[in-house]
């Protein structure tokens, strides 16, 4: 019996959106990077993943609505950045999302790191 699952299928089943896990992992990566100042914008994640900007923005808004992220005031003409709002729950959500993005990959558990994730190809499917 084949028990392999596509990360996007599991993300959809768990979170109601096939790209949710990927966006969470990439958001965390951006939030922790030195150049981000602890902030992330949808356009950055969209550019890095190939996921459409409106889809990324929708996921970030869901994370905001859940109290995990807070949307900051934007400077004139710039997109509104998001920052982590719940320092206790955010790492747990990232850990689950990272596990989902790693499904189907042939790696040893010790080789997994938070920076590894599923990336969308040009058609919206895996690369």
N, C-alpha and C positions, 0 to 999 in steps of 0.2 A: 504494500500500500504506500503510495506517494504522500508524504506528509510535508512536502515543501510548500511554502507560501511566499507570495510576492510581498515585499514590504508595503507596497501601496495598498494591497488588499487588506492587510492586517491594520494598517493605519486607518483605512476607511471603516473597518469593522469596529475598531476601538474608539476612534475619535470623530467618526462621521465625515472624514475628509481624507482623500488618498495622499495628500501632501502634508498633512498636519505634522507628522513625526519629522519629516525632513526639514520643515520650516522651524520647528522647535530646536532641533540640533544646530541648524545654521545660525539661528538667532543667538543661541547660547555661545557659539563660537565667536560671533561678532561682538557680543556683549563683553566677552572676556579678552578680546584683543586690545592691545595697547592703543591703537589708533582710533578706537571707537569711543573712548571716554565713558565706557559703560552704557552706551546708547546704540540703538539699532533702528534702521529705517527699512521699510518694505522694499524699496527700490534696490538696496544693496543685496538683500536676500534673493530677490527675483533675478538679479544679474548673475549671482553666483550659482544658482540652482537651475535656471532656465524655466522656473515656474512663473506663470503670468503674474505681473504686479498686483492686479486686483485680487487674485487668489491668495497671495502672500498677505496683503493688507487685511483681508477678511479673517485670516487665521490669527494675525496679530491682534485684531479687534476682539476676537473670541478669547484670547489669552488675557487681554485687558478686562473684558467683561467678567472673567473668572477671578479677577483680582491678582493674577500672576504678574502682569505687566502694568505699567502706568504710562500713559501717553503724555509727553511733555509738551509745553508750549513751543511752537516753532518760531524761528526767526523769520522775518518777513521774506516771503518767496521761497522758503525752504520747506521740505516735508517735515511733518511732526515725528520726532524720534520717540522711541519707547525705551523704558528702563525697567529693570526687575523691581517689582513691588512687594513680592512675598519671598523673602530670602530663605524661608524654611521649606516651602513646598516646591519652588522652582527647581532645585537640584533633583528632586524625586521625579518630576515630570520629564526633565531632561534625560534622566537615567532610563525611564521607560521608553521614551522616544528613540534614544540611542539603540536600545535593544531591538526595537521594531525595525529601524533602518538597517540593522545588521543581519536580518533574516535572509536566508538563502545564500549568504556568502560562506565560502569554505575557508574559514580561519579558525585558529585555535582561540579559546577563550582568553588566554593570556595576551594575545595579540590585539584585542579590542581596545580602542581608546575613544574618548568622547569626540575627537575630531573626525572619526571615520563615519561616513553615512552614505546613504543612497542618493544618487544624483540623477536628476531627470535629463533625458536626452532631448534632442530637438523636437521629437514628435510627442513629448510629454511622457514617454515610457522610459525604461531604463536605458542607460548609455551602453 
